[in-house]
Amino acid sequence: MGAAVVDSLEAPTRLLVARRTAPPQFAGMWEFPGGKVETDEAAEAALHRELAEELGIEVQLGPELDSGNVAGWTLNERASMRVWFAELTAGEPRPLEDHDELRWVSLVEHDEALSLPWIPADLPIVQALLDRVAAPA
């Protein structure tokens, strides 16, 4: 699961993105922070845990970014990822694990987010996020 950490759940204008350090094929590419759900762990609880471990932050979760698939966004033939909007509530984001840089990018100026070298499976999620913010439900 992943988090679209935004500056405001009510009226998001910026998105926090993270640059991977590993594995080698993804090093230097950008992604949504998050991680794997452990056995007997709820997805939302896992996301809170992962954000604390990876970035040192606490968040309030908002709605899930709908993928049209109950399993979430397809990453590869074996994995998928669910993504929730999240707003920072405590902590200063720092790249503690798996990342070497964090950056706030504009959700208003789409070119800023789309110009980053995203992990390929995350790019459709970025586009869906930009579309969702531009035309809120």
C-alpha positions as CSV (number, residue, x, y, z in Angstrom):
1,M,0.0,0.0,0.0
2,G,1.1,3.6,-0.6
3,A,0.3,7.1,0.6
4,A,-0.4,10.1,-1.5
5,V,0.8,12.5,1.3
6,V,-0.7,15.8,0.5
7,D,-0.6,19.2,2.1
8,S,-4.3,19.2,2.8
9,L,-7.0,16.5,2.5
10,E,-9.6,19.3,1.9
11,A,-7.8,21.2,-0.9
12,P,-4.6,19.5,-1.9
13,T,-2.0,21.5,-3.8
14,R,1.2,19.6,-3.1
15,L,2.3,16.0,-3.0
16,L,5.2,14.5,-1.0
17,V,7.2,12.1,-3.2
18,A,10.1,9.8,-2.3
19,R,13.2,8.8,-4.3
20,R,14.2,5.1,-4.0
21,T,17.7,3.9,-3.2
22,A,17.1,0.2,-3.9
23,P,16.6,-2.2,-5.6
24,P,19.1,-1.3,-8.3
25,Q,16.5,-1.2,-11.1
26,F,14.5,1.4,-9.2
27,A,17.3,3.4,-7.5
28,G,16.9,7.1,-8.4
29,M,13.2,6.7,-9.3
30,W,10.3,8.4,-7.5
31,E,7.4,6.7,-5.8
32,F,4.6,7.0,-3.3
33,P,5.9,6.1,0.2
34,G,4.5,3.0,1.8
35,G,5.2,-0.7,1.9
36,K,4.0,-4.3,2.5
37,V,1.2,-5.4,4.7
38,E,2.4,-7.8,7.4
39,T,0.5,-11.0,8.2
40,D,-2.7,-10.2,10.3
41,E,-2.2,-6.5,9.7
42,A,-4.9,-4.2,8.3
43,A,-3.8,-2.2,5.2
44,E,-4.4,1.1,6.9
45,A,-2.4,0.1,10.0
46,A,0.4,-1.1,7.8
47,L,0.5,2.3,6.0
48,H,0.7,4.2,9.3
49,R,3.6,1.9,10.4
50,E,5.5,2.2,7.1
51,L,5.2,6.0,7.0
52,A,6.5,6.1,10.6
53,E,9.4,3.8,9.7
54,E,10.3,5.3,6.3
55,L,9.7,9.0,6.9
56,G,9.2,9.5,10.6
57,I,5.7,11.0,10.2
58,E,2.2,10.4,11.4
59,V,-0.7,11.1,9.1
60,Q,-4.5,11.2,8.9
61,L,-5.8,9.0,6.2
62,G,-8.3,10.3,3.7
63,P,-10.1,8.5,0.9
64,E,-8.5,5.7,-1.1
65,L,-7.5,6.6,-4.7
66,D,-9.8,4.3,-6.7
67,S,-8.1,2.1,-9.2
68,G,-11.3,0.3,-10.4
69,N,-9.9,-2.9,-9.0
70,V,-10.6,-4.3,-5.5
71,A,-6.9,-5.3,-5.2
72,G,-5.7,-1.9,-6.1
73,W,-3.3,-0.6,-8.7
74,T,-1.4,-3.4,-10.6
75,L,2.4,-3.1,-10.1
76,N,3.4,-6.4,-11.8
77,E,2.0,-9.9,-12.4
78,R,2.3,-10.7,-8.7
79,A,1.6,-7.5,-6.9
80,S,-0.8,-4.6,-6.6
81,M,-0.9,-1.5,-4.4
82,R,-3.7,0.4,-2.8
83,V,-3.1,4.1,-2.4
84,W,-4.7,6.4,0.2
85,F,-4.7,10.2,0.4
86,A,-3.0,11.2,3.6
87,E,-2.3,14.5,5.4
88,L,0.7,15.1,7.7
89,T,-0.3,15.4,11.3
90,A,3.0,15.0,13.2
91,G,6.7,14.8,12.4
92,E,9.0,16.4,9.8
93,P,9.3,14.1,6.8
94,R,12.9,12.7,6.5
95,P,14.2,9.9,4.3
96,L,14.9,7.3,7.0
97,E,14.7,4.0,5.1
98,D,14.7,3.1,1.4
99,H,14.9,6.7,0.1
100,D,17.6,9.3,-0.3
101,E,15.4,12.4,-1.0
102,L,11.9,13.6,-0.4
103,R,10.3,16.4,-2.3
104,W,7.0,18.3,-2.3
105,V,5.7,18.7,-5.9
106,S,2.8,20.7,-7.2
107,L,-0.6,19.1,-7.9
108,V,-1.6,22.3,-9.6
109,E,1.3,22.4,-12.1
110,H,1.1,18.9,-13.5
111,D,4.4,19.2,-15.4
112,E,6.4,19.2,-12.1
113,A,5.1,15.8,-11.0
114,L,5.0,14.3,-14.4
115,S,8.6,15.3,-15.2
116,L,10.1,13.2,-12.4
117,P,11.4,9.7,-13.3
118,W,8.7,7.6,-11.6
119,I,8.8,3.9,-11.0
120,P,6.9,2.8,-14.2
121,A,4.1,1.1,-12.3
122,D,3.5,4.3,-10.2
123,L,3.1,6.6,-13.2
124,P,-0.5,5.7,-14.0
125,I,-1.3,6.3,-10.3
126,V,0.3,9.8,-10.5
127,Q,-1.8,10.6,-13.5
128,A,-5.0,9.4,-11.8
129,L,-4.1,11.4,-8.7
130,L,-3.6,14.5,-10.7
131,D,-6.9,14.0,-12.5
132,R,-8.7,13.3,-9.2
133,V,-7.4,16.5,-7.6
134,A,-8.2,18.6,-10.7
135,A,-11.8,17.3,-10.7
136,P,-12.8,16.4,-7.1
137,A,-15.8,14.1,-6.6
